[in-house]
Amino acid sequence: MQRYQGYLIDLDGTIYRGKIKIPAAKRFIERLQKTKTPFLFVTNNSTQTPAMVAANLVENFDINVSADNVYTTALATADYLADLDSTKRTVYAIGELGLKQALLDRGFHFEEKKPDYVVVGLDYDVTYHKFELATLAIKRGARFIGTNADTNLPNERGLVPGAGSVIALVECSTQQKATYIGKPEKIIMKKALKKIGLDKDQVIMVGDNYQTDIRAGINFGIDTLLVYTGVSTRQQVAQQINQPTYEVASLDDWKL
């Protein structure tokens, strides 16, 4: 088994399950910290800032990390747009604080009528008017970006609409497909690798969901570790043509 110099790690289902602690995950992160192994939480959550994500880990799961350990799809979206064209800096965004702050931090300005980009993510207060502005801007020529394609999110009430469901409405109204940033796309993985400062053969993607986490690693060409503490089951994964590089029942079973 190869020793990896860096880890890209999913959150929900891998480090915790909703509000439920996964003790092995805490021990896994502590082992990484003890050996001074770089790691980055790579999450499709665009609603929260990295500081908010880190605070949740510290306060609710006793996992002592900082915002520097977090890379959200909001950050990946802002980084992707910033690298596209330095002359284009206006955006209309449907989303929460995490997305809007990431765009502001990369020098973007909000514009409703004729933005360079329309970015759509999960928005808990989305309205018809927001959809209307997004649709009209895209029809006028704005480039259409979606944070991530997750159609549903699990919470204590069940599976609720995710960012992909919100984006799908704009895709329907514009007859245009969004450029997606989050897992399982390569874009977020490329940006996360740049942030952690390592090469592809030096890192591994760790996650519980074959369709997002593992496919992201496979699509990007890096090794993957599937842990069976969340979404995917052994029976489901056995049916896939492209298998994870490694599989474990618990992160306690993984040797650094």
N, C-alpha and C positions, 0 to 999 in steps of 0.2 A: 504493500500500500504506500502510495506516494505521500510525502510530507509536504504540506502546503504552507506557503508563506503568508497567505491572506485568505480571509473568509468573507463571502457575501452571504448574508443571512436574512431570511424572511422573518416576519414577526408573528402575526396571528396564526396559530396552529403549530408554530415551530417553537417560539419563545414563550407564548402563553396561548390559552384558548379563551377568547373573549375576556372575561374577568377572572378566569381560573388560572392559577399558577401551574407551571410545569417545572417541578424542582430540578429535573435533569438539565433543563435549559439554563437555569441560573448557574449550576455547577459548570456547565460547558463554557459560558461566558467568563466565569472566574478562572477557568483553566487557560483560556485565551489571554486574559489579562496577566496572569501569573507568568506565562511564557513570553509575554510582550509580542504576541502575534496580532498583527493588524486585522481589524474586522469592521464591517460596515453593514448596518441593517438596511436592506433594500426593500422598500415597501411601496405598494401601489396606492397607499393612502395619500391623497392630495389635499385633504381638508386641514391637516395640522402642520404646523411648522416643526422643524427638527427639534427645537427646544421643547415643544409640547409633547412630542413623542418620547423624548428622553425623560421628561418629568414624569410621564405615566409609568415608564419602566422603573424609575427610582422609587416613586411614591407608592405604587400599587403592587410591584413585583419584586422590590428590593434588589433590583439589578442596577448597579451603579455605573451608569454610562453618561456620556454627554451628547450634546447636539452634534458634535463632530463625528459621532459614530452612526449618524442617521442620514440616509439618502432617500428622499421621497420622490415619487413621480412628479410632484410639483417642481422640485429642484431640477430634475432631469429635463422637464419641459422647458423651464426657463433657460437652462444651459444649452439645450438644443436650439432654441430660437436665437439665443445670443450669438451662436456660432454660425448661423445661416447667412446673415447679411447685416453688417454693422450699421448700415444706413436705415434699416427698418426697425423702429423702436416703438410702434404704437400697437396696442392690442385691446380687444374686447374680450373679457373673461367672464364665463359663468363658473363660479366656484366659491370655495370658502377661503378663510384667511390664509391657510397654508399655500394655496396656489397664488393668490394675489400678492402676498408678501414676497414670494420667490421671484415673481416677475418684477416687482418694484426693485428688489435688491440687485437685479441684473440690468437695471437702467431702462426698463420699459415704462411707457406712459399709457394710461387708459383713454380710449377713444371709442365712442359708440357708433359713429356713422361710417367713417371710412378708415378703419384700422388696417394695418398690414396683416395682422393675424387675428383669428378668432380661436380662442382656447376654451374648450368645454371640459369641465370636470364635475365631480359630485358637488351638488349645491342643495343644502337642506331647505333653503327658502326660494327655490327656483319658481319663476312665474312665467305666465304666457308672454309678458312684455319682454323678459330676458330672452326667451326663445325667438321672439319676433326680431329683436335687435341683432341677434346672432345670425339668423337666417338672411336678413336683408344685407348685412355686412358681407357675408360670404357670397351672396348673389352679386354684390358690387365688385368682387374680386379678392377679398381677404382670403388668406390661406387658412384652411380648417385643420385644427389640431385637437386631438382627444387625449386626455391624460392617460386613460387606461380603459380596457374593454370589459372589465368585470361587470356582468349584468346584474349580479346580486351580491349583497353583503349579509353575513350571518350576524344576528344580534339576539338579545333575549326574547324577542317577539317572533323570530323566525328569519327567513330569507327576505330581506327588503331590497328595493331597487338600488343598484350600484351606479357608478359613473357611466358604464356602458349603456345603461338604459336611458340615461339623460342624453348622452351623445347620439344614440340611435334616433331620437326624435328630431334632432337637427339634421342628421343624415337623411332622414325621410323628407323633411321639409325643403332641403336644398338639392336632393338627388345627388349628393356628393359624399364620398367616403372620407372619413377623417384620417389623418396620419396619426397613428397611435404611438405613444411613448413608453408606457409601462410594460411590465412583464405580461406576456412572454416575448415581447419585442426586443430586438437587439439594441435599440437606442438607449434604453435605461441601463442596460448592462455595459455598454461602451462608456457611458458617462460615469458609471459607478467605478469601473476599472481605472479610469483616468483619475478619479478622486482618491482611490486607495493607493495609486502610484505603483502598481505592479503589472506584470505581463500575464497573458492568458494562462500560460502553463504553470503559473505560480499560485493561482487562486482556485477556489471551489465554491459553487453555489449550493447553499443548504436551505431546504424548504420541505414543507409538508404537502404541497399541492403540485401534482404532476403537471397539470394543465397550465399553470402559471410559472411557478418557481423552476421546476425541472425543465420544462420546455424552453424557458428563457436561457438557461445554461446551455442546453443542447443547441438552440438556435444560434447562440453566440460562439459556440465552440469551446466551452470550458467544462471541466469535470463537475459532476453533480452528486449531491448526497441527499437522498430522500429519507426523511424520518417519519415514521408512522405514528404521529401524535395528533394529526389534524384531519385534513380533508380526504386525501387519497388512501385507498386500501390496497393490500397486496394483490387481491384478486383483480382490481381495476388496472393496476400497473402491469401485471403479468400479461395483459392483453395488448400492451403498447409495443409497437415495432422498435422504437428507440428507447432503450432501457436506461435508467439512471446508472451512473458509474458505480455508486454504492447505495446500499439500503440498510437502515438500522431501525430497530424497534424503539430505541431511546438514544438520546445524545450521550448518555452515560456509556454507551457501547462504542463510541467513536474515540479512537486513539489519535491524538494530535501528532 
